[in-house]
Amino acid sequence: MVHVGIVGHRGYSGAELLRILQRHPRVGPIQLEHREEFAGPAIRNRKTLAQLPCTPEAVRGQGLKLVFLATPPEVSMELAPVMLEAGARVIDLSGAFRLRTPERYTTWYKEPHTQPALLAEAAYGLPEFCRDRIAGARLVANPGCYPTAANLAIRPLLEAGVIDRTHGIVCDAKSGVSGAGRKPTLKTSFCEVTENFSAYSILKHRHVPEVLQVSGLEDAEFSFTAQLLPLDRGILETIYFRATGVASADELLAIYEKRYQNEPFIRIFHSGHVPDLRGVARTNFCDLGVTLDAKSGRAVVISALDNLVKGAAGQAVQNMNLMLGYPETEGLL
């Protein structure tokens, strides 16, 4: 059994990650505590091997092959070089290493990037498009939940040339409250969220540059609005565009089916059917469904996933499996 570490195991993504790893047949999770208040473990069972301080000595002493960082970006920038120097490979679940340049990071995250060399080295961890690079990487930047749903829906159609880019793409994205993290705020409190539905970070959401980076879109071609659902988990994106060169939804579905025919975590819905959040809850699947009005060219793609699984912890385990040479679906099906 290979030992792997988890830093930030008390957050929603970290706790989900620990839950998945505890049922994984090839690894044993070790909780690493990076904060001074060294409390007892949040989750423990027979597969939680230990809880230790997050130090190079702990990494070396336990022989950790890989460490997950489920921490805020500033903490990930502090810990990633330490973990790498100690001999562990790193999967970071924050936004610290997702963008390609320090300037781009500062523009969207409003903070300087303190590890530009690692930013340049990091592999973007969307397996469906970056599998070969992930397998050999020392550092993998796990994608954001919104960009995962958007890029899996948009990129195959852009590659096929069936989106009229002159009309732009509109992404109307809805997420459960766990996407905002576990730290309490007024905006995510029960009385603010329940029986409510609200938009946030309009025209300035920090996940937008990930969509542009992976899809190859320009800023002016993509409009994105995030909205908060009164649910604990799940992301559903309604993506609008004008189609060109196709006459039916079945032709768009054929593009997806060809591109994703060997992808274990992408499910394509038949014409006339679209996914919902219940179907992806607590799974590592991303579900896609398409509707097209052939006369006007108006097309809609629905992309749904669980923000804590395919949008975070499950995708991180998918990346770990690639990095350690395990079957990609191990522990996830």
C-alpha positions in Angstrom: 0.0 0.0 0.0 1.3 3.4 -1.0 1.0 6.2 1.6 -0.3 9.6 0.5 -0.7 12.8 2.5 -3.7 15.2 2.7 -3.3 18.8 3.9 -6.5 20.6 4.5 -8.6 17.5 5.3 -11.1 19.5 7.3 -12.5 21.6 4.4 -15.3 20.2 2.2 -13.0 19.2 -0.7 -10.4 17.7 1.7 -13.0 15.8 3.7 -14.4 14.4 0.4 -10.9 13.5 -0.7 -10.3 11.6 2.5 -13.5 9.7 2.1 -12.6 8.6 -1.4 -9.0 7.6 -0.4 -10.3 5.6 2.5 -12.0 3.2 0.1 -9.2 3.2 -2.4 -7.6 -0.3 -2.6 -4.0 0.9 -3.3 -3.3 3.8 -1.0 -3.5 4.7 2.6 -4.2 8.4 3.6 -2.2 10.2 6.2 -3.6 13.5 7.5 -1.1 16.3 7.6 -1.9 19.3 9.8 -0.5 22.6 8.6 -2.1 24.8 11.3 -0.8 25.5 14.8 -4.0 24.3 16.4 -3.2 20.6 16.1 -6.6 19.1 16.9 -7.9 15.5 16.5 -8.8 14.2 13.0 -12.0 15.2 11.4 -12.6 11.7 9.9 -11.0 8.5 10.9 -11.4 4.8 10.3 -9.2 1.8 9.8 -7.7 3.2 6.6 -6.7 6.6 8.1 -3.1 5.6 9.1 -2.0 8.6 11.1 -2.3 12.4 11.7 1.0 14.2 11.7 2.4 17.8 11.4 2.9 18.9 7.8 6.7 18.9 7.8 9.4 17.5 5.5 10.3 15.1 8.3 6.8 13.6 8.3 6.8 13.3 4.5 10.2 11.5 4.5 9.5 9.5 7.6 6.2 8.1 6.2 7.7 7.7 2.7 4.9 9.7 1.2 4.8 9.3 -2.6 2.3 12.1 -3.1 0.7 14.9 -1.1 -2.7 16.5 -1.8 -3.0 20.2 -0.9 -6.7 21.1 -0.2 -5.6 24.5 1.0 -6.1 28.2 0.1 -3.8 29.4 -2.8 -1.5 31.3 -0.5 -1.0 28.2 1.7 -0.5 26.0 -1.4 2.2 28.3 -2.6 4.0 28.1 0.7 3.7 24.3 1.1 4.2 23.0 -2.5 7.9 23.7 -2.7 8.4 22.2 0.8 6.6 19.0 -0.1 8.4 18.7 -3.5 11.8 19.2 -1.8 10.9 16.5 0.7 10.5 14.0 -2.2 6.7 13.9 -2.6 4.8 14.7 -5.8 2.0 17.2 -5.3 -1.6 17.6 -6.4 -2.9 21.1 -5.5 -6.7 21.6 -5.3 -6.5 25.4 -5.0 -6.1 27.9 -7.8 -2.4 28.6 -7.0 -0.9 26.8 -10.0 -3.7 26.7 -12.6 -2.8 29.8 -14.7 0.3 30.0 -16.9 1.8 33.3 -15.8 2.2 35.3 -12.6 0.7 38.3 -14.3 -2.4 36.4 -15.2 -2.7 35.1 -11.7 -2.3 38.5 -10.2 -5.0 39.9 -12.5 -7.6 37.4 -11.4 -6.6 36.5 -7.9 -5.6 40.1 -6.8 -2.4 38.8 -5.1 1.2 38.3 -6.3 2.3 34.8 -7.1 5.2 33.8 -4.9 6.3 30.6 -6.8 6.6 31.6 -10.5 9.0 28.7 -11.4 6.5 26.1 -10.0 3.6 27.9 -11.8 5.5 27.4 -15.1 6.2 23.7 -14.2 2.7 22.7 -13.1 0.6 20.4 -15.3 -3.1 21.3 -15.6 -5.0 18.4 -14.2 -7.9 17.9 -16.6 -7.3 14.2 -17.6 -9.6 14.3 -20.6 -7.3 16.8 -22.3 -4.0 16.7 -20.4 -3.5 13.0 -19.5 0.0 12.5 -21.0 1.5 15.5 -19.1 -0.2 14.6 -15.8 1.3 11.1 -15.7 4.9 12.4 -15.5 4.3 15.6 -13.6 5.8 16.5 -10.2 3.1 19.1 -9.6 -0.5 19.0 -10.8 -2.9 21.9 -10.6 -6.3 20.3 -10.1 -8.9 22.3 -12.1 -11.6 24.4 -10.7 -15.2 23.0 -10.6 -16.8 25.5 -12.9 -14.0 25.3 -15.6 -14.1 21.5 -15.5 -17.9 21.5 -16.4 -17.4 24.3 -19.0 -14.3 23.0 -20.8 -15.6 19.4 -21.1 -18.7 20.9 -22.8 -17.1 23.5 -25.0 -13.7 22.4 -26.1 -14.7 19.4 -28.3 -17.2 21.6 -30.2 -14.6 24.3 -30.7 -12.1 21.7 -31.9 -14.7 20.5 -34.4 -15.4 24.1 -35.6 -19.1 23.9 -35.0 -19.4 27.0 -32.8 -19.9 30.3 -34.5 -17.4 32.3 -32.4 -18.6 35.7 -33.7 -21.7 35.3 -31.6 -19.8 34.4 -28.5 -20.6 31.7 -25.8 -22.7 32.4 -22.7 -22.2 30.1 -19.7 -24.9 30.3 -17.0 -23.4 28.4 -14.1 -25.1 27.3 -10.9 -23.3 25.7 -7.9 -24.2 24.3 -4.5 -22.9 26.2 -1.4 -20.0 23.8 -0.7 -18.2 25.4 -3.6 -17.7 28.5 -1.5 -15.7 26.5 1.0 -16.2 25.7 4.7 -15.2 29.0 6.2 -18.4 30.7 7.4 -19.5 33.9 5.8 -22.8 35.9 5.8 -23.4 35.1 2.1 -23.3 31.4 2.7 -25.2 31.3 6.0 -28.4 29.3 6.1 -30.7 32.3 6.3 -29.1 33.9 3.3 -29.0 30.8 1.1 -32.2 28.9 1.9 -35.2 29.7 -0.4 -32.9 32.0 -2.3 -31.0 32.1 -5.6 -28.3 34.7 -6.3 -25.5 35.6 -8.8 -22.0 36.6 -7.6 -18.6 37.7 -9.0 -20.3 38.9 -12.1 -17.7 39.5 -14.9 -14.8 38.9 -12.5 -15.0 35.3 -11.4 -11.5 33.9 -11.0 -12.4 30.6 -12.8 -13.0 32.4 -16.1 -9.3 32.4 -17.2 -9.1 28.6 -16.8 -11.9 28.2 -19.3 -10.2 30.6 -21.7 -6.8 28.9 -21.2 -8.0 25.4 -21.9 -10.6 26.1 -24.6 -8.6 28.7 -26.5 -11.3 31.3 -26.4 -10.6 35.0 -26.2 -11.9 37.1 -23.3 -14.5 38.8 -25.4 -15.9 35.5 -26.7 -17.0 34.1 -23.4 -19.5 35.4 -20.9 -19.8 33.7 -17.6 -22.0 34.2 -14.6 -21.9 32.1 -11.4 -25.0 31.6 -9.2 -25.5 30.1 -5.8 -28.1 27.4 -5.5 -29.7 26.5 -2.1 -28.1 23.0 -2.3 -25.1 21.5 -0.6 -23.3 20.3 -3.7 -23.5 20.1 -7.5 -22.8 22.2 -10.6 -25.1 22.6 -13.5 -24.1 24.9 -16.4 -26.4 26.0 -19.2 -24.1 27.0 -22.1 -25.6 28.9 -25.1 -24.0 29.4 -28.5 -24.8 29.6 -32.2 -23.9 26.4 -34.1 -22.5 26.3 -37.6 -22.1 23.5 -40.1 -24.5 21.1 -38.3 -28.2 20.4 -38.9 -29.2 18.5 -35.8 -28.5 17.8 -32.1 -27.4 14.3 -33.1 -24.5 15.7 -35.1 -23.3 17.6 -32.0 -23.7 14.5 -29.9 -21.7 12.5 -32.4 -18.8 15.0 -31.9 -18.9 14.3 -28.1 -19.3 10.6 -28.6 -16.2 10.4 -30.8 -14.1 12.7 -28.6 -15.1 10.9 -25.3 -15.6 7.4 -26.5 -12.7 6.1 -24.3 -13.3 8.5 -21.3 -14.7 6.6 -18.3 -16.2 9.6 -16.5 -18.0 11.4 -19.3 -21.6 10.4 -20.0 -23.4 11.7 -23.1 -27.2 11.9 -23.0 -29.3 10.9 -26.0 -31.0 13.7 -28.1 -34.0 15.1 -26.3 -32.6 14.3 -22.8 -30.5 16.5 -20.5 -28.7 15.8 -17.3 -29.5 17.0 -13.8 -27.7 17.3 -10.5 -29.3 14.3 -8.8 -27.7 12.1 -11.5 -24.1 13.2 -10.7 -24.3 13.7 -6.9 -21.4 11.9 -5.2 -20.0 10.6 -8.4 -16.9 11.5 -10.6 -19.1 11.7 -13.7 -19.6 14.8 -15.9 -22.9 14.5 -17.8 -23.6 16.3 -21.1 -26.8 16.9 -23.0 -27.4 19.0 -26.1 -30.4 20.8 -27.7 -30.3 22.5 -31.1 -32.8 24.6 -33.1 -31.6 23.9 -36.6 -33.4 26.8 -38.2 -31.8 29.5 -36.1 -28.6 27.7 -35.1 -29.3 28.3 -31.5 -27.8 25.5 -29.4 -27.7 24.7 -25.7 -25.4 22.3 -23.9 -26.2 21.2 -20.3 -23.1 20.1 -18.3 -23.6 18.7 -14.8 -21.1 17.4 -12.2 -20.6 17.2 -8.5 -18.4 20.1 -7.5 -16.8 18.2 -4.6 -16.0 15.0 -6.7 -15.3 15.6 -10.5 -15.0 19.2 -9.6 -12.4 18.7 -6.9 -11.6 15.5 -4.9 -12.6 12.8 -7.4 -10.7 14.5 -10.2 -7.7 14.8 -7.8 -7.8 11.0 -7.2 -8.2 10.5 -11.0 -4.9 12.5 -11.4 -3.3 10.6 -8.6 -4.1 7.3 -10.3 -2.4 8.6 -13.5 0.6 9.8 -11.6 1.1 6.5 -9.7 0.4 4.2 -12.6 -2.9 2.9 -11.3 -6.1 2.3 -13.4 -7.6 5.7 -13.8 -11.0 4.6 -12.4 -9.5 3.0 -9.3 -11.4 4.0 -6.2 -13.8 6.1 -8.2 -16.4 3.6 -9.6 
